[in-house]
Amino acid sequence: MKEFEIGLLRNFSRHEKDISGRQIFHAFEEIDNELMHRIDLAVSFAKEVYGEERGAFIVHDINLGSHSRDSLHNIGKAIDGHFRGINLFQASMILLKMNFNGLGIYPDWKNKGIHADIRFQDHVSTWVCHRNEYIYDWNYFVEQLEMEMECPANDGKVYN
């Protein structure tokens, strides 16, 4: 991503911080512009449907945290976070609508969150992470989202 491309985003600013207080664009050259373009569209859509405050997206990490050796975070093609005021079911539907090819849900996080990535493939990979165990089973993913339909959304507070 180039610095001028950050200025084209509607929902993220150059000096925006993540949930841990790190500048999300600290290593902007290592973030894929397509990733940020898609999440920006997703946030715009969420704000249009749910409102400016509820649709805001809190970044947990793009490429500043520690991840496995083959993680798409390492090449700036993945983002973790949560929508303020939107539950995991709603968030997942928005991200699927925006054509993310990797989608993981993390219902155990203090702020229930999602992982979205732009892996190069012709289908969507989904998973649920419970207690650091990754479950790559479509039926389980759907069951978890069905349970989330009735769950309250993140309350808007940011917990580290």
HELIX and SHEET records of a PDB file:
HELIX    1   1 GLU A    3  ILE A    6  1                                   4    
HELIX    2   2 PHE A   28  GLU A   30  5                                   3    
HELIX    3   3 ASN A   33  TYR A   50  1                                  18    
HELIX    4   4 LEU A   72  ILE A   75  5                                   4    
HELIX    5   5 LEU A   88  LYS A   97  1                                  10    
HELIX    6   6 TRP A  138  GLU A  148  1                                  11    
SHEET    1   A 6 PHE A  57  ASP A  61  0                                        
SHEET    2   A 6 ALA A  78  PHE A  83 -1                                        
SHEET    3   A 6 GLY A 113  ASP A 117 -1                                        
SHEET    4   A 6 GLY A 102  TYR A 106 -1                                        
SHEET    5   A 6 SER A 125  HIS A 130  1                                        
SHEET    6   A 6 GLU A 133  ILE A 135 -1                                        
END                                                                             
